[in-house]
C-alpha cells in the first residue's frame, strides 16, 4: 500500500471544535514555516466558522488571513470547507454568488475546496463543483455520513458514484458526529475502493471515543488520507492527534514520512496558546469529554453542548435526556437528515420545542418549515405525511433544485454595501454575513487618527 497522507486540521476544524474558532492570525503565522516543512498533504485553514469568527469576534479580515497564510506556506496545499450552495452560511445563495466566492477563494490562496451538502443532495453541489473546476482548483466532494434504515453502505457507494459523475477530484467520508463504527468504516472504504479510483479521505471527530480505532481500520482498508489535528488541538470534539498516527505507522507500508521532530516543535508552540484559552474559559472542559451518548443518539458533540445551552437558558436542564430521545424521532419524521450544519441545529431546536411545549410540532421554526417545503433540497427518505401536513398544511413541496428559484444576487449586494466595499472580497463578506460584515467594514474605514484627536480634547 502507498504511504498514508495527512491533512492537518488544527488551523480550522481543530480550533473551531475546541475553542470556538478563536485562534487569531497573529497566533497562526509564526509557526507556519515549521508546519510547512512537516510534509503534510494539506492544511485545512479556512471555511466553516473561520470567516464568521474573524469579523464577528476577532476584528480581522478573513481574506487577509488567507492571503497571509498563503505567503508563508510554500510547499503544502491549503484547503477549505464550504457547505455547497450554502457556502459558509445557513441558507442557499444564488449561483453567481457561489461562483464568485469560489473564484476569489482560489485566487486568494486556496488549492483544495472540500464541499458537502447537508442532505447529500448533490444538485446543491453542482455550481460549486463546476466553479472549482472552471478556476483550476481541486474539488473534494463529501458524503455526509449518518445512520438510518436507508443509509446503507450501498447508499453511500451510490453517492460516491454520483460525485464522480459530477467531476470531483477526490472523495471525503465526512463523519461529522464521530459515529462511524470501525468495522462499518472498513467495509465502506473497501466497497468505495472497488468502484472508484479517486483519492479517498476520512474525516471524523473523537466525540464518541471511537475515532482512533476507526482510523486504524480505515488505514487497513486502504484509505488514502486522514484528517488529524496537532495534539494540543486534538481529541474531545476535534480530530485524533497527528503525532500518534505518525508514530504508529513508522516503518510500516503506510508510513506517513512526516517529520516527527518538527511536529513536536509545532505542538510545543500551541501548548501555551491552548492554556491561555483554557484560563480565559473559552476552552470549555466539556468539549474534551468523551460522550458515548453520541453513538446512541447520533448527535454531534457541538450539537450536544448547544442543546445544553438552550435548556439552561430555559431552566430545563432536567429535560436533557428527554430531548436526546426526541432527536431520533424528529430525524425519522423529517426523512432522516444527516445531523450536520445547518440541519443539526434545526433538528435540535425542534426537539427542544417538542419536549418543552409538551406537544410535538406545536411550534415550528421557519427553517424547519422551509426544509419541509423542499427549500434545502431532497430529503434522504420521505417526510412523514402527518407531520408534513401539521407543519405546512396543504402547501406544495418544490422538487426543483432550490437555487433555481434564486435570482442572481451579486449586483444587488454590490449596490447595498456601496462604497464600504473596496473589493469583490468585501462584497462577498457582506453577502454571507450582512450585519457583521457591514459593522466590520464601517469600523475598518474609520480613520486611525480619530481616537487620538478625541483624547487630545479630553
C-alpha positions in Angstrom: 0.0 0.0 0.0 1.0 3.6 -0.6 2.1 5.9 2.3 -0.7 7.5 4.2 -1.3 11.2 3.6 -2.4 13.5 6.4 -4.5 16.7 6.3 -3.8 18.9 9.4 -7.0 20.4 10.7 -5.8 22.4 13.7 -5.9 25.7 11.8 -9.6 25.3 11.0 -11.6 22.4 12.5 -9.3 21.8 15.4 -9.7 25.2 17.0 -13.3 25.5 15.7 -14.1 22.3 17.6 -12.3 23.2 20.9 -12.0 27.0 21.2 -14.9 28.3 19.1 -12.7 29.3 16.2 -10.8 31.9 18.3 -7.2 31.4 17.0 -6.0 34.8 15.7 -3.9 35.3 12.6 -1.1 36.6 14.8 -1.1 33.2 16.7 -1.1 31.2 13.5 1.5 33.0 11.4 4.7 32.5 13.5 4.6 28.7 13.3 3.7 28.3 9.6 7.2 28.0 8.4 7.7 24.8 10.5 4.2 23.5 9.7 5.0 23.9 6.0 8.1 21.7 6.3 6.4 18.8 8.2 5.3 17.0 5.0 1.5 17.3 5.3 -0.7 16.6 2.2 -2.7 19.7 3.0 -3.5 22.2 5.7 -7.2 23.0 6.4 -7.0 26.7 7.1 -10.3 28.3 6.1 -14.1 27.8 5.8 -16.5 26.6 8.3 -16.8 29.2 11.0 -13.4 30.8 10.5 -14.8 33.5 8.2 -17.7 34.5 10.6 -15.5 34.4 13.7 -12.9 36.7 12.1 -15.3 39.5 11.5 -17.7 38.8 14.5 -15.2 38.3 17.3 -11.6 38.9 16.2 -11.9 42.1 14.2 -9.9 40.5 11.4 -10.4 40.4 7.6 -10.7 36.7 6.8 -9.5 37.3 3.2 -6.4 38.9 4.6 -5.8 36.0 6.9 -5.9 33.6 3.9 -3.5 35.8 1.9 -1.1 36.0 4.9 -1.1 32.2 5.3 -0.6 31.7 1.6 2.5 33.9 1.7 4.0 31.8 4.4 3.0 28.3 3.2 5.0 27.5 0.0 5.2 23.7 0.0 1.8 22.5 1.3 -1.7 22.7 -0.2 -4.2 24.9 1.5 -7.7 23.5 2.0 -11.1 24.9 3.0 -14.6 23.6 3.7 -17.8 25.0 2.2 -21.4 23.9 2.5 -22.1 23.7 -1.2 -24.9 26.2 -2.2 -24.9 27.4 1.4 -21.2 28.4 1.2 -20.3 29.4 4.7 -23.8 30.5 5.8 -27.0 28.8 6.7 -29.1 29.4 3.6 -28.8 28.8 -0.2 -27.2 31.6 -2.2 -27.6 32.4 -5.9 -25.3 30.7 -8.4 -23.5 33.9 -9.2 -22.6 34.3 -5.5 -21.3 30.8 -5.3 -19.2 31.1 -8.4 -17.8 34.5 -7.2 -16.9 33.1 -3.8 -15.2 30.0 -5.2 -13.2 32.2 -7.7 -12.0 34.5 -5.0 -11.2 31.7 -2.6 -8.9 30.1 -5.2 -7.4 33.4 -6.2 -6.5 34.3 -2.6 -4.6 31.1 -2.0 -6.9 28.0 -1.6 -5.9 24.9 -3.5 -8.5 22.3 -2.4 -12.2 23.1 -1.8 -14.0 20.4 0.2 -17.7 20.7 -0.4 -20.6 19.0 1.2 -24.4 19.2 1.2 -26.2 18.5 4.5 -28.7 16.3 2.7 -26.3 14.6 0.3 -28.5 16.2 -2.4 -25.7 16.8 -5.0 -27.8 19.2 -7.1 -26.7 21.6 -4.3 -23.0 20.9 -5.2 -23.3 21.3 -9.0 -22.4 25.0 -9.1 -19.6 24.6 -6.6 -18.0 21.8 -8.4 -18.3 23.5 -11.8 -16.8 26.7 -10.4 -13.9 25.0 -8.7 -13.0 23.2 -12.0 -13.5 26.4 -14.0 -11.0 28.3 -11.9 -8.5 25.4 -11.8 -8.9 24.2 -8.2 -9.2 20.7 -6.7 -12.7 19.9 -5.7 -13.3 17.3 -3.0 -16.8 16.0 -2.8 -18.2 14.7 0.5 -20.6 12.1 1.6 -22.1 13.3 4.9 -22.1 10.1 6.9 -25.1 9.3 9.1 -27.1 6.2 10.1 -30.7 5.2 9.4 -32.6 2.4 7.8 -31.8 3.9 4.4 -28.2 5.0 5.0 -26.6 1.7 4.0 -23.2 1.0 2.5 -24.8 0.7 -0.9 -26.4 4.1 -0.4 -23.1 5.8 0.2 -21.3 3.9 -2.6 -24.0 5.2 -4.9 -23.4 8.7 -3.6 -19.7 8.4 -4.4 -20.6 7.4 -8.0 -22.8 10.5 -8.2 -20.0 12.7 -7.1 -17.6 11.1 -9.6 -20.0 11.8 -12.4 -20.1 15.5 -11.4 -16.4 15.7 -11.8 -14.9 15.9 -8.3 -11.2 15.2 -7.9 -11.4 13.3 -4.7 -13.9 12.0 -2.1 -14.2 12.6 1.6 -16.2 10.5 4.0 -17.3 13.2 6.4 -18.2 11.6 9.7 -19.1 14.9 11.4 -20.7 13.3 14.5 -17.9 10.7 15.1 -20.4 7.8 14.8 -18.9 5.7 12.0 -18.2 2.3 13.6 -14.7 0.9 12.8 -15.9 -2.3 11.1 -18.5 -0.4 9.1 -15.9 2.1 8.1 -13.6 -0.7 7.0 -16.3 -2.2 4.8 -17.4 1.2 3.4 -13.9 2.1 2.3 -13.4 -1.4 0.8 -16.6 -1.0 -1.2 -15.8 2.5 -2.4 -12.4 1.4 -3.5 -14.0 -1.3 -5.7 -15.9 1.3 -7.7 -13.8 4.4 -7.6 -10.1 5.2 -8.2 -10.4 8.7 -6.8 -8.3 9.5 -3.7 -10.4 8.8 -0.6 -10.1 10.9 2.6 -11.7 10.2 6.0 -12.8 12.9 8.4 -14.1 12.1 11.9 -14.3 13.5 15.4 -13.3 12.0 18.8 -16.6 12.9 20.5 -17.9 9.3 20.8 -14.5 7.8 21.7 -14.0 5.6 18.6 -12.3 7.8 16.0 -8.8 6.5 16.6 -10.0 2.9 16.2 -11.9 3.9 13.1 -8.8 5.5 11.6 -6.7 2.3 12.2 -9.4 0.2 10.4 -9.6 2.8 7.6 -5.8 2.7 7.1 -6.0 -1.1 7.0 -8.8 -0.8 4.4 -6.7 1.4 2.2 -7.9 5.0 2.8 -5.6 7.5 1.2 -5.8 10.4 3.5 -6.9 11.0 7.1 -7.7 14.3 8.9 -5.8 14.8 12.2 -5.0 17.7 14.5 -1.8 18.5 16.2 -2.1 17.2 19.8 -2.9 20.5 21.7 -6.0 21.0 19.4 -6.9 17.3 19.1 -9.4 14.9 20.7 -12.5 15.9 22.6 -14.9 17.2 19.8 -11.9 17.6 17.5 -9.9 15.1 15.4 -7.4 12.4 16.6 -3.9 13.6 17.2 -1.5 13.8 14.3 1.6 12.6 16.2 0.0 9.4 17.3 -0.6 8.2 13.7 2.8 9.3 12.5 4.4 7.3 15.3 2.1 4.3 14.9 2.8 3.9 11.2 6.5 4.5 11.3 8.4 1.7 9.5 5.2 0.2 8.0 4.0 0.2 4.4 1.7 3.2 5.3 4.5 5.2 6.9 3.4 8.9 6.6 7.1 10.1 6.4 6.1 13.2 8.4 8.9 15.0 10.3 8.2 14.0 14.0 10.8 16.4 15.3 9.0 19.3 13.6 5.6 18.0 14.8 7.0 18.2 18.4 8.0 21.8 17.9 4.6 22.7 16.4 2.9 21.0 19.4 5.1 22.9 21.9 4.2 26.1 20.1 0.5 25.6 20.5 0.5 24.2 24.1 0.8 27.7 25.8 -1.8 29.1 23.4 -4.2 26.3 24.3 -3.6 27.0 28.0 -4.3 30.7 27.5 -7.8 29.8 26.1 -8.3 27.4 28.9 -7.7 30.1 31.5 -9.9 32.5 29.7 -12.7 30.0 29.8 -13.0 29.8 26.0 -11.8 26.2 26.1 -14.8 24.6 27.9 -13.7 21.4 29.7 -16.9 19.8 28.5 -15.6 19.7 24.9 -12.8 17.4 26.0 -15.1 14.8 27.4 -15.9 11.5 25.6 -19.7 11.3 25.2 -20.8 7.8 24.3 -24.4 9.1 24.0 -23.2 10.4 20.7 -23.2 6.8 19.4 -26.6 6.1 20.8 -28.4 9.3 19.6 -26.2 10.1 16.6 -25.8 13.7 17.9 -22.6 15.6 17.1 -20.6 17.0 20.1 -21.2 20.6 19.1 -24.9 19.9 19.0 -24.9 18.3 22.5 -23.3 21.5 24.0 -25.8 23.7 22.1 -28.7 21.6 23.4 -27.4 22.0 27.0 -27.1 25.8 26.5 -30.7 26.0 25.1 -32.1 24.0 28.1 -30.0 26.0 30.6 -31.5 29.3 29.3 -35.0 27.8 29.7 -34.1 26.4 33.2 -35.0 23.0 31.9 -31.7 21.1 32.0 -33.5 18.2 33.7 -35.2 17.6 30.3 -31.9 16.9 28.6 -32.4 13.1 28.4 -36.0 13.6 27.0 -34.6 15.9 24.3 -31.9 13.4 23.4 -34.6 10.7 23.0 -36.7 13.1 20.9 -34.0 13.8 18.4 -34.0 10.4 16.6 -37.8 10.7 16.4 -37.6 14.1 14.8 -35.0 12.8 12.3 -37.3 10.0 11.3 -40.3 12.3 10.9 -38.2 14.6 8.7 -36.8 11.9 6.4 -33.5 11.1 8.2 -31.4 14.2 7.5 -27.8 13.9 8.5 -27.1 15.9 11.6 -24.6 18.4 10.2 -24.8 22.2 9.9 -27.4 23.6 9.4 -29.7 20.6 9.9 -28.2 19.6 13.3 -29.2 23.0 14.8 -32.6 22.8 13.2 -33.4 19.3 14.3 -32.1 20.0 17.8 -34.2 23.1 18.2 -37.3 21.3 17.0 -36.7 18.5 19.5 -36.3 21.0 22.4 -39.6 22.7 21.4 -41.4 19.4 21.1 -40.3 18.4 24.6 -40.7 21.7 26.5 -44.1 22.6 25.0 -45.5 19.1 25.7 -46.9 18.8 22.1 -44.9 17.7 19.1 -44.7 20.4 16.3 -46.9 22.8 18.2 -44.3 25.5 17.3 -42.2 25.0 14.3 -39.3 27.4 13.3 -39.3 29.0 9.9 -36.2 26.9 8.9 -38.0 23.6 9.5 -41.0 24.9 7.5 -38.7 25.7 4.6 -37.0 22.4 4.9 -40.3 20.6 4.7 -41.3 22.8 1.7 -38.2 21.5 -0.1 -36.0 24.6 0.1 -33.0 22.8 1.4 -33.2 20.0 -1.2 -34.5 16.5 -1.5 -34.7 14.6 1.8 -33.0 11.2 2.1 -36.3 9.5 2.9 -39.9 10.8 2.5 -41.1 13.1 5.3 -43.9 11.6 7.4 -47.1 12.8 5.8 -48.9 13.5 9.0 -46.0 15.6 10.3 -45.7 17.4 6.9 -49.4 18.4 7.0 -49.1 19.6 10.6 -46.1 21.8 9.6 -47.1 23.2 6.2 -50.7 22.1 5.7 -51.5 21.6 2.0 -48.7 23.7 0.7 -47.0 22.3 -2.4 -43.4 21.0 -1.9 -40.9 22.1 -4.5 -39.0 19.4 -6.4 -36.6 21.6 -8.4 -33.0 22.4 -7.3 -33.6 25.1 -4.7 -31.1 27.6 -6.1 -33.1 27.6 -9.4 -35.6 29.8 -7.5 -32.9 32.4 -6.5 -32.2 35.3 -8.9 -28.6 36.4 -9.4 -27.6 38.5 -6.4 -24.1 39.9 -6.7 -25.3 43.1 -8.4 -27.8 43.7 -5.6 -25.2 43.0 -2.9 -22.7 45.5 -4.5 -25.5 48.1 -4.6 -26.4 47.5 -0.9 -22.9 47.7 0.6 -21.9 50.5 -1.8 -18.6 52.4 -1.1 -17.9 50.4 2.1 -16.7 47.6 -0.2 -13.3 48.2 -1.6 -13.1 44.9 -3.4 -15.2 41.9 -4.6 -14.0 40.1 -1.5 -15.7 42.8 0.6 -18.9 42.4 -1.3 -18.8 38.6 -0.7 -18.2 39.2 3.0 -21.3 41.3 3.1 -23.3 38.8 1.0 -22.5 36.0 3.5 -22.8 37.9 6.8 -24.6 41.2 6.1 -24.9 42.6 9.6 -21.5 41.7 10.9 -19.7 42.5 7.7 -21.2 46.0 7.5 -20.2 46.7 11.0 -16.6 45.4 10.3 -16.3 47.4 7.1 -17.6 50.6 8.8 -15.0 50.2 11.6 -12.3 49.4 9.2 -12.9 52.7 7.3 -12.7 54.9 10.4 -9.5 57.0 10.4 -6.9 55.7 12.8 -6.3 59.3 14.0 -9.9 59.8 15.2 -9.3 58.3 18.7 -6.1 60.3 19.1 -7.9 63.6 18.3 -10.7 62.8 20.8 -8.2 62.1 23.5 -6.5 65.3 22.8 -9.5 67.3 23.8 -10.4 65.4 27.0 
